[in-house]
């Protein structure tokens, strides 16, 4: 059976269940190579301003090994954060038929990328160009990335914006395969009834009135997420019987709290970082989730997938990578121009309009739509990409492809 090596930076709460799915649903011989141990040991997350250790199993149900990281400052926030001298030898020892990279912009991965010649190389990324870059530096960057992508035999794109990014950098259509961003849909949907009960109790504990609807922000309180835009839009909208709940922490937390207090509004609430096991309850507490991110840093926004699984409708900026795929305006939520507080204000007013009462309708439509963005669909794209590399693999993988 086909042997696939996957190289990625560290255990991630969204990817580990996919690896489990791949191992459980196929005879594929899979091994994941991790370059850092963040997520399974308690380590500081600079953006959350606290130590993080995920509370769901990230290493069960699939074969994996760690590659020693010799960086003096290990992490994914800088180029030299992943330095793994034994990576090449460990992957070669596994004798893979193909290698899938989930990252590339780190020292170890560049060394691997330019040295590996044994078998086909695949890449799965989620970058986009929703924020255009101009100037000489941008042109040189484009040339460099275009050359880099020529090293890959196939690229897996997670959504429309990501596909256009690959095409912009010279990846031909025949080397592109759709492997959508996904979360553990089954886990979130299965917990929906309990999450609703827990959310009602949690809102009581937070002091949110029982007859209030809730606008939810869940994530890092950092500049690119634009929590202050949401605060200002909420104050301008002046919605009766609607509360605003910020869940998370980060560098802007104090500024958001100060401005909320200065506004004198009685129904702005704060809750700390919630670990993965608590996220279904978190989304169930909201009548709408708002992600007002600005800039290229919001490559997808997997919080939107999670919220949709709980039937929570969404409002996102047009610079959130998943907007074109998941948010159908007037059907599953609304999209507004990033940084436009007036436009976001109008979205909030529309969402809570007494005449249309759209939120429940959007939530149900979103819950149906998100089922197409599953680990199975992501696996199908991977199988198609592998099948395109070898006629023998095509026959071997055809049955798997047909399942999805």
C-alpha positions in Angstrom: 0.0 0.0 0.0 1.0 3.6 -0.7 3.3 5.1 2.0 2.8 8.8 2.7 4.9 11.1 4.9 3.3 14.3 6.1 5.6 17.0 7.5 4.1 19.7 9.6 5.3 22.2 12.2 3.5 20.9 15.3 0.3 19.1 16.5 -2.6 21.3 15.6 -6.2 20.8 16.9 -7.7 21.0 13.4 -5.2 18.7 11.6 -4.7 15.9 14.1 -8.3 14.6 13.7 -7.8 14.6 9.9 -4.7 12.5 10.3 -6.8 10.2 12.5 -9.4 10.1 9.8 -6.9 9.2 7.1 -5.5 6.4 9.2 -8.9 5.0 10.2 -10.6 5.0 6.8 -7.8 3.7 4.5 -5.0 1.1 4.2 -2.6 4.0 3.5 0.6 3.7 5.5 0.8 7.2 6.9 3.4 8.8 9.2 3.3 12.4 10.4 6.6 14.1 11.2 6.4 16.9 13.7 9.1 19.6 14.0 8.0 21.1 17.4 6.0 19.9 20.4 3.8 23.0 20.9 0.2 22.0 21.8 0.9 18.8 23.7 3.1 20.5 26.4 2.2 23.7 28.1 4.0 26.5 26.3 3.5 30.2 26.0 1.3 31.5 23.2 2.5 35.1 22.6 -0.8 36.1 20.9 -3.0 34.7 23.6 -0.7 36.1 26.3 -0.8 32.9 28.2 0.4 29.3 28.3 -1.6 26.9 26.1 -2.0 23.2 26.1 -4.9 21.7 24.0 -7.2 19.5 26.0 -8.2 17.1 23.2 -6.0 14.1 22.1 -3.6 15.3 19.3 -1.4 12.2 19.0 -3.8 9.3 19.1 -5.0 7.2 16.2 -2.2 7.7 13.7 1.5 7.0 13.3 3.8 10.0 14.1 7.2 10.9 15.2 8.9 14.1 16.5 12.0 15.5 14.8 14.4 17.1 17.3 14.3 20.9 17.0 17.6 22.6 17.9 16.4 26.2 17.5 17.4 28.4 20.4 13.9 30.0 20.1 11.6 27.3 18.8 8.3 28.3 17.3 6.5 29.2 14.1 6.7 33.0 14.5 10.0 33.3 12.8 12.1 31.7 10.1 14.7 30.1 12.4 12.1 28.7 14.8 12.2 25.2 13.2 15.7 23.8 12.9 15.6 20.0 12.6 19.0 18.6 11.4 17.7 15.0 11.3 14.6 15.6 9.3 15.9 14.3 6.0 17.3 11.1 7.5 14.1 10.4 9.5 11.9 10.8 6.4 14.2 8.7 4.2 14.1 6.0 6.9 10.3 5.8 6.5 10.8 5.2 2.7 7.7 7.2 1.6 6.2 6.9 -1.9 5.2 10.6 -1.6 5.7 13.5 0.9 3.1 16.1 1.8 4.3 19.4 3.3 1.9 21.5 5.3 4.3 24.4 5.7 7.5 25.6 4.0 8.6 29.0 5.2 11.0 27.8 7.9 14.7 26.9 7.8 14.4 23.1 8.1 11.7 23.0 5.4 13.6 25.0 2.9 16.6 22.7 3.3 14.3 19.7 2.9 12.4 21.2 -0.1 15.6 21.9 -2.1 17.2 18.6 -1.2 14.5 16.0 -1.6 14.6 14.2 -4.9 13.3 10.7 -3.9 9.6 10.9 -4.5 6.8 13.3 -5.5 6.3 16.4 -3.3 2.9 17.8 -2.5 1.9 20.9 -0.6 -1.3 22.0 1.1 -1.5 25.6 2.0 -4.1 28.3 2.7 -2.5 31.7 1.8 -4.5 34.2 -0.2 -4.1 37.6 -1.9 -7.3 39.3 -0.7 -5.1 42.1 0.3 -3.0 43.0 -2.8 0.7 43.7 -2.5 2.4 46.2 -4.8 5.9 47.6 -5.3 9.3 46.1 -6.1 9.4 44.0 -2.9 6.1 42.4 -3.7 7.2 41.7 -7.3 10.4 40.0 -6.1 8.4 38.0 -3.5 6.1 36.8 -6.3 9.0 35.6 -8.4 10.5 33.8 -5.4 7.3 32.0 -4.4 6.6 31.1 -8.1 10.0 29.4 -8.3 9.3 27.7 -5.0 6.0 26.2 -6.1 7.7 24.7 -9.1 9.3 22.2 -6.7 5.9 20.7 -5.9 4.3 18.1 -8.1 0.9 19.1 -6.8 -0.7 21.7 -4.6 -3.8 21.2 -2.5 -6.0 24.3 -2.2 -8.4 24.7 0.7 -10.8 27.3 -0.9 -11.3 29.8 -3.7 -9.0 32.5 -2.4 -6.2 30.0 -1.8 -6.7 28.6 -5.4 -6.3 32.0 -6.9 -3.2 32.5 -4.8 -1.6 29.4 -6.3 -2.6 30.4 -9.8 -1.1 33.9 -9.3 2.1 32.1 -8.5 2.2 30.1 -11.6 0.7 26.8 -10.5 -1.1 25.3 -13.4 -4.7 24.0 -13.1 -3.7 20.4 -13.7 -1.5 20.6 -10.5 -4.3 22.0 -8.3 -6.6 19.8 -6.3 -9.4 20.9 -3.9 -8.8 19.7 -0.4 -11.0 22.0 1.7 -10.2 23.3 5.2 -12.2 21.4 7.7 -12.7 20.7 11.4 -14.0 17.7 13.3 -17.6 18.3 12.1 -18.8 15.1 13.8 -17.5 16.1 17.2 -19.0 19.5 17.1 -22.4 18.5 15.7 -22.7 15.6 18.2 -22.2 17.9 21.1 -24.8 20.5 19.9 -27.6 19.4 22.3 -25.3 19.4 25.4 -23.7 22.6 24.2 -27.0 24.4 24.1 -27.7 23.5 27.8 -24.2 24.4 28.9 -24.3 27.7 27.0 -27.5 28.7 28.8 -26.0 28.1 32.2 -22.7 29.8 31.2 -24.5 32.9 30.0 -26.3 33.1 33.4 -23.0 32.8 35.2 -21.6 35.7 33.0 -24.6 37.8 33.9 -26.1 38.0 30.4 -29.9 38.6 30.7 -31.9 35.5 29.7 -34.0 37.5 27.2 -30.9 38.9 25.4 -29.5 37.7 22.1 -25.7 37.5 21.9 -23.1 38.8 19.4 -20.0 36.6 19.9 -16.4 37.3 19.3 -14.2 34.2 20.0 -10.5 34.3 19.4 -7.3 36.2 20.0 -7.8 39.9 20.9 -5.1 41.1 18.6 -4.9 43.8 15.9 -5.5 41.6 12.8 -8.7 40.3 14.4 -10.1 43.9 14.8 -12.1 43.4 18.0 -12.3 47.2 18.4 -14.1 47.4 15.1 -16.8 45.1 16.5 -17.1 47.0 19.7 -17.6 50.3 17.9 -20.1 48.8 15.5 -22.1 47.3 18.4 -22.2 50.6 20.1 -23.4 52.4 17.0 -26.0 49.8 16.2 -27.7 50.4 19.5 -29.6 47.1 19.4 -32.3 46.5 22.1 -32.0 43.3 24.1 -28.7 42.3 22.5 -25.4 41.7 24.4 -21.8 41.6 23.1 -19.6 38.8 24.4 -15.8 38.8 23.9 -14.2 35.4 24.5 -10.4 35.2 24.4 -7.3 37.1 25.3 -4.4 39.0 23.7 -2.6 42.2 23.3 -5.7 44.3 22.8 -7.7 42.9 25.7 -7.0 45.8 28.0 -7.9 48.4 25.3 -11.2 46.6 24.5 -12.1 46.4 28.2 -11.3 50.1 28.7 -13.3 51.3 25.7 -16.2 49.1 26.7 -16.2 50.5 30.2 -15.8 54.1 28.9 -18.9 53.6 26.7 -21.1 53.0 29.7 -22.9 50.2 27.9 -24.3 47.7 30.4 -24.2 44.6 28.3 -20.7 44.0 27.1 -19.2 40.9 28.6 -15.8 39.2 28.7 -14.8 35.6 29.1 -11.2 34.1 29.2 -9.6 31.8 26.6 -11.7 28.6 26.2 -9.9 25.3 25.3 -11.1 23.0 22.5 -13.4 20.9 24.7 -15.3 24.1 25.6 -15.7 25.5 22.1 -19.0 23.9 21.3 -20.5 25.6 24.4 -18.8 28.9 23.3 -20.4 29.0 19.9 -23.8 27.8 21.2 -23.8 30.9 23.5 -23.8 33.2 20.4 -26.7 34.1 18.2 -24.2 35.3 15.6 -20.4 35.0 15.4 -18.5 38.0 14.1 -15.0 37.8 12.6 -13.9 41.3 11.5 -10.3 40.5 10.6 -8.2 42.9 8.5 -5.2 41.9 6.4 -3.7 38.8 4.9 -3.1 37.1 8.3 -6.6 35.6 8.4 -5.9 32.9 5.9 -9.1 31.0 6.5 -10.9 31.4 9.9 -11.6 27.9 11.1 -13.8 29.4 13.9 -16.3 29.9 11.1 -16.4 26.1 10.4 -16.8 25.4 14.1 -19.6 27.9 14.5 -21.5 26.7 11.5 -21.4 23.1 12.9 -23.3 24.4 15.9 -25.8 26.2 13.7 -24.5 29.6 14.6 -24.7 32.1 11.8 -21.7 34.3 10.9 -20.7 37.8 9.8 -17.1 38.1 8.4 -15.0 40.7 6.7 -14.1 40.3 3.0 -10.5 39.7 4.0 -11.3 36.5 5.9 -10.1 33.6 3.7 -13.2 31.5 4.0 -15.6 34.2 3.1 -16.1 33.2 -0.6 -16.6 29.5 0.3 -18.6 29.5 3.5 -20.4 32.8 3.8 -23.2 33.2 1.3 -24.6 36.7 1.9 -28.2 36.5 3.0 -28.1 32.7 3.1 -25.5 31.6 5.7 -24.5 35.1 7.0 -23.1 38.4 5.8 -19.8 39.8 4.4 -18.7 43.4 4.9 -15.6 45.3 3.7 -12.8 44.9 6.2 -12.2 48.0 8.4 -15.5 49.6 7.5 -17.2 50.0 10.9 -20.3 51.6 9.3 -20.8 48.5 7.1 -20.4 46.2 10.0 -22.9 48.3 12.0 -25.4 47.8 9.2 -24.8 44.1 9.1 -25.5 43.9 12.9 -28.8 45.8 12.3 -29.8 43.6 9.5 -29.0 40.4 11.5 -31.2 41.6 14.4 -34.0 43.1 12.3 -37.4 42.4 13.8 -39.0 42.2 10.4 -36.8 39.5 8.8 -35.5 37.5 11.8 -32.8 35.9 9.6 -30.5 34.4 12.2 -32.2 31.1 12.6 -32.5 30.6 8.9 -28.8 31.5 8.3 -27.8 29.1 11.0 -29.6 26.1 9.6 -28.3 26.8 6.0 -24.8 27.2 7.3 -25.0 23.9 9.2 -26.1 22.2 6.0 -23.4 23.9 3.9 -20.5 23.1 6.2 -21.0 19.4 5.8 -19.4 19.7 2.4 -16.2 20.9 4.1 -15.3 17.7 5.9 -12.2 15.6 6.5 -13.6 13.2 3.9 -13.7 15.9 1.3 -10.1 17.0 2.3 -9.0 13.3 2.0 -10.6 13.0 -1.5 -8.5 15.9 -2.8 -5.4 14.3 -1.4 -6.2 11.0 -3.1 -6.7 12.8 -6.4 -3.4 14.6 -6.1 -1.6 11.4 -5.4 -3.4 9.5 -8.2 -2.2 12.1 -10.7 1.4 11.3 -9.9 1.4 7.6 -10.9 -0.8 5.4 -13.0 -0.3 2.5 -10.5 -1.4 4.7 -7.6 -4.4 5.9 -9.7 -5.7 2.3 -9.8 -5.0 1.8 -6.1 -6.7 5.0 -5.1 -9.7 4.9 -7.4 -11.9 3.2 -4.9 -11.1 5.8 -2.2 -11.7 8.7 -4.6 -15.1 7.3 -5.5 -16.2 7.1 -1.9 -16.4 10.9 -1.8 
